[in-house]
Amino acid sequence: MISKFLGKLKSILFKSAVTPETPLKKEKKAAKSAKTKTITKTKTKTKTKTVNSKKNIETLTTLPGVGAKSAKALYEAGFKTTKAVIAADEKDLLAVSGVGINLVKKLKKLK
């Protein structure tokens, strides 16, 4: 809207033979392409994060006694790697919903 106003103002002040629509069309095309690039980058980042989280959750299921539900609960609680789970305190692991004392005992045997 501002660019239309400026284009008209330029044409009035400088009485140019070039119509103000030509630069505006170029600006609109540039704005559209910039928006498209931003949207594409955002979608790519979201897909990458989703893929990484799925891979990390699958990695957590390699621990003995950890299934899909407990792996997801551990991941959401901040334990992103198997090393983080093994190194965690018993109290921290028990605070995660879906993780019981038997699972904590199995995990502590891995140390």
N, C-alpha and C positions, 0 to 999 in steps of 0.2 A: 504494500500500500504506500509506504514511504517512497519506494523506488518509482512508482507511477507519478507521485507528486513531484519528485525531483526531476523526472524526465520531462514532464510538462513544463515545469519551471525553467529548465534549461532551454527547451524549444522556444518558449516565450522570450526569455532574456537574450538568447543568442540568435534567434530566428534562423535556425539551421534548416537546411533542406532535408536533413535526415529525420525521419519520423521517430518519435520517442518509443514506438513499439518495438523496433528492432533490438535495441539494447535490452529492453525488458524481457523479450523472449529468450535472449541469451542468458540473462540472469536467472530466469525461471528454470531453464534447462539445467543450468549449473546447480541451482538449489535442489532440483529433483535428483540429480545424480549424486549430490552430496548426501542427501537423505537416504538414498538406496544403499550407498556404501556404508553408512552408519548402521542401518538395519541389518545388512549382511554381516558386518563385524559382530554385532550384538548376538545374532543368531548363532554364529560360529562359536563365540565364547560360551554361550549357554550349552550348546551341544558338547563342547569339550569338557565343561565342568560335569555334565551329566555322565559322560563316558568315564571320566576319571573317578567319580564317586562310585559308579557301578564296579569298576575294576578293583577299587580299594575294598569294597564290601565283599567281593568275590575272594580277594586275597585273605580277608579275615576269616572266611569260612574254612581255610586250610588249617586253622588251629584246631586241636582236638576238642570235641565237645561243642564247638561253635557252629550253629546252623545259620540259615539265612536270616531268621528273625533276630537272633542275638547279635549277629554280625552287623545288621542294620542299626540296632540299638547302640552298639558300641561305637559305630561310626558317627552316629548323630550325637553321642555323648562327647565326642572329641578324640576318640582313639582311632586315628586314621591308618596306622600301620600295625603289623603284627608285633613289631618291637615295642611299640608304645603300649600295647595290651600286656605283653609279658613283663615289661618294666613297671607297670602301674601298681599302686598299693592295693591291698585287698579291699580296704574301705571304699576306695574310689570305684573299683569294679562292682562291688555290691550295691553301690548307689545307682547303678544303671538298671533300669527296669528290664526284666527278662534275663538277668544274669543272677544265678543262684550260687550258693556256697559250694556245691559240687563242681560247677564249672570253674569257679575261682581256684579250687584245689587242683584241678587238672592243669590249669594254666600255670600255677605256681610250680608244678613239677617240671616245667620246661626250663626254668631258670638254671 
